[in-house]
Amino acid sequence: MFYFTMFFQYIGQYMKTRLEYRADLVVEIVSDLLSQAINLIFILVVFGHTDFLNGWTREEIIFIYGFFLVPYALFTSFFNIWDFNERYIVKGELDRILTRPVHSLFQVILERMELESLFGAVTGLAVMFYSGSRLGLEVNWYDPLLFALFVLGGVLVYAGIFIMIACISFWADARTSIMPMMYNIGNYGRYPVDIYNKVIRFVLTWVLPFAFVGVYPAAFFLGRKEWYFYSFLTPLIGLVFFGVSVMLWNKGVKKYSGAGN
């Protein structure tokens, strides 16, 4: 209950500060929506020259992209730790975090949240409904429950990977460029993995499992039975990667010696 209460207190303070600068908030929301629109236009342009991509139709690719946007939006809202190295290690702000009687990762996550990114989830749902109606997909009573479970698994996959990357800073506190590169690799998860060669497919499934954020869980709702096994692995993969990342974080905090010389 303590952490539950703290969570909503952080959100309340965040909303107060963001609403002080409404124009800036609106600009950020619009820019995020434009970025998503550009990615969707790219997909449409690709399918302007071909009707199928290794057996996947345009509507199926669009559906996968829409699904991908939902867990990605939740991730960018609550796990926005791309600048952890520079802000908390190089500048020493982690020292402030560690003086408080709350888990350090919990504080870092809530300090860096950007709730305006949640609009990306709305966009993703709209894209899914559009493509799903074109495909004639039927909605079963259990689909919303599985959707929520798969989305949560996708969020934990993303969070686990990026928390692990942030943990590198505990052992090597120099500035690195791994985060931006990993964000770019993560975009591969919004396309069917069978369009890549076997090495990339293996990496996106078991090493950097971004495929569990988009194509694998979305394949269940598309009726792609050959991918059902991977679809139901999504929550498990998410729990494993997130659990390992938290353990690595705890070890890293013990290793951290402060910003002093």
Solvent accessible surface area in square Angstrom, and as a share of the most:
residue,aa,sasa,rsa
1,M,180,0.80
2,F,110,0.46
3,Y,94,0.36
4,F,121,0.50
5,T,63,0.37
6,M,40,0.18
7,F,55,0.23
8,F,107,0.44
9,Q,102,0.45
10,Y,43,0.16
11,I,33,0.17
12,G,32,0.30
13,Q,107,0.47
14,Y,33,0.13
15,M,74,0.33
16,K,129,0.55
17,T,81,0.47
18,R,41,0.15
19,L,71,0.35
20,E,126,0.57
21,Y,151,0.57
22,R,158,0.58
23,A,77,0.60
24,D,67,0.35
25,L,25,0.13
26,V,85,0.49
27,V,98,0.56
28,E,55,0.25
29,I,29,0.15
30,V,70,0.40
31,S,56,0.36
32,D,49,0.25
33,L,66,0.33
34,L,106,0.53
35,S,59,0.38
36,Q,26,0.12
37,A,42,0.33
38,I,115,0.58
39,N,38,0.20
40,L,43,0.21
41,I,98,0.50
42,F,111,0.46
43,I,3,0.01
44,L,69,0.34
45,V,87,0.50
46,V,50,0.29
47,F,14,0.06
48,G,65,0.62
49,H,163,0.73
50,T,52,0.31
51,D,111,0.57
52,F,122,0.51
53,L,52,0.26
54,N,93,0.48
55,G,46,0.44
56,W,0,0.00
57,T,36,0.21
58,R,83,0.30
59,E,27,0.12
60,E,20,0.09
61,I,1,0.01
62,I,4,0.02
63,F,10,0.04
64,I,0,0.00
65,Y,1,0.00
66,G,0,0.00
67,F,0,0.00
68,F,3,0.01
69,L,7,0.04
70,V,9,0.05
71,P,0,0.00
72,Y,58,0.22
73,A,4,0.03
74,L,53,0.27
75,F,0,0.00
76,T,26,0.15
77,S,0,0.00
78,F,37,0.15
79,F,23,0.10
80,N,12,0.06
81,I,2,0.01
82,W,135,0.47
83,D,23,0.12
84,F,1,0.01
85,N,20,0.10
86,E,76,0.34
87,R,69,0.25
88,Y,1,0.00
89,I,13,0.06
90,V,57,0.33
91,K,133,0.57
92,G,11,0.10
93,E,50,0.22
94,L,0,0.00
95,D,54,0.28
96,R,83,0.30
97,I,1,0.00
98,L,73,0.36
99,T,111,0.65
100,R,96,0.35
101,P,128,0.81
102,V,19,0.11
103,H,69,0.31
104,S,9,0.06
105,L,8,0.04
106,F,43,0.18
107,Q,1,0.00
108,V,0,0.00
109,I,20,0.10
110,L,7,0.03
111,E,44,0.20
112,R,39,0.14
113,M,5,0.02
114,E,59,0.26
115,L,21,0.10
116,E,9,0.04
117,S,15,0.10
118,L,59,0.30
119,F,95,0.40
120,G,2,0.02
121,A,15,0.11
122,V,95,0.55
123,T,36,0.21
124,G,0,0.00
125,L,66,0.33
126,A,59,0.45
127,V,13,0.08
128,M,22,0.10
129,F,146,0.61
130,Y,108,0.41
131,S,0,0.00
132,G,10,0.10
133,S,83,0.54
134,R,132,0.48
135,L,58,0.29
136,G,55,0.53
137,L,56,0.28
138,E,150,0.67
139,V,117,0.67
140,N,63,0.32
141,W,201,0.71
142,Y,80,0.30
143,D,15,0.08
144,P,79,0.49
145,L,122,0.61
146,L,29,0.15
147,F,41,0.17
148,A,60,0.47
149,L,80,0.40
150,F,0,0.00
151,V,10,0.06
152,L,97,0.48
153,G,1,0.01
154,G,0,0.00
155,V,11,0.07
156,L,22,0.11
157,V,0,0.00
158,Y,0,0.00
159,A,0,0.00
160,G,0,0.00
161,I,4,0.02
162,F,1,0.00
163,I,0,0.00
164,M,45,0.20
165,I,20,0.10
166,A,3,0.03
167,C,1,0.00
168,I,71,0.36
169,S,6,0.04
170,F,15,0.06
171,W,126,0.44
172,A,48,0.38
173,D,91,0.47
174,A,68,0.53
175,R,152,0.55
176,T,73,0.43
177,S,87,0.56
178,I,52,0.27
179,M,18,0.08
180,P,83,0.52
181,M,101,0.45
182,M,15,0.07
183,Y,48,0.18
184,N,96,0.49
185,I,45,0.23
186,G,0,0.00
187,N,48,0.25
188,Y,101,0.38
189,G,0,0.00
190,R,25,0.09
191,Y,35,0.13
192,P,0,0.00
193,V,0,0.00
194,D,33,0.17
195,I,58,0.29
196,Y,33,0.12
197,N,90,0.46
198,K,163,0.69
199,V,109,0.62
200,I,69,0.35
201,R,78,0.28
202,F,118,0.49
203,V,46,0.26
204,L,3,0.01
205,T,5,0.03
206,W,109,0.38
207,V,77,0.44
208,L,36,0.18
209,P,0,0.00
210,F,0,0.00
211,A,0,0.00
212,F,0,0.00
213,V,0,0.00
214,G,0,0.00
215,V,0,0.00
216,Y,3,0.01
217,P,0,0.00
218,A,0,0.00
219,A,0,0.00
220,F,27,0.11
221,F,33,0.14
222,L,19,0.09
223,G,44,0.42
224,R,48,0.17
225,K,153,0.65
226,E,108,0.48
227,W,29,0.10
228,Y,63,0.24
229,F,136,0.57
230,Y,57,0.22
231,S,0,0.00
232,F,102,0.43
233,L,28,0.14
234,T,0,0.00
235,P,22,0.14
236,L,98,0.49
237,I,19,0.10
238,G,0,0.00
239,L,112,0.56
240,V,74,0.43
241,F,32,0.13
242,F,52,0.21
243,G,30,0.29
244,V,63,0.36
245,S,0,0.00
246,V,38,0.22
247,M,115,0.51
248,L,60,0.30
249,W,1,0.00
250,N,57,0.29
251,K,129,0.55
252,G,0,0.00
253,V,34,0.19
254,K,175,0.74
255,K,117,0.50
256,Y,33,0.13
257,S,110,0.71
258,G,28,0.27
259,A,57,0.44
260,G,70,0.67
261,N,204,1.04
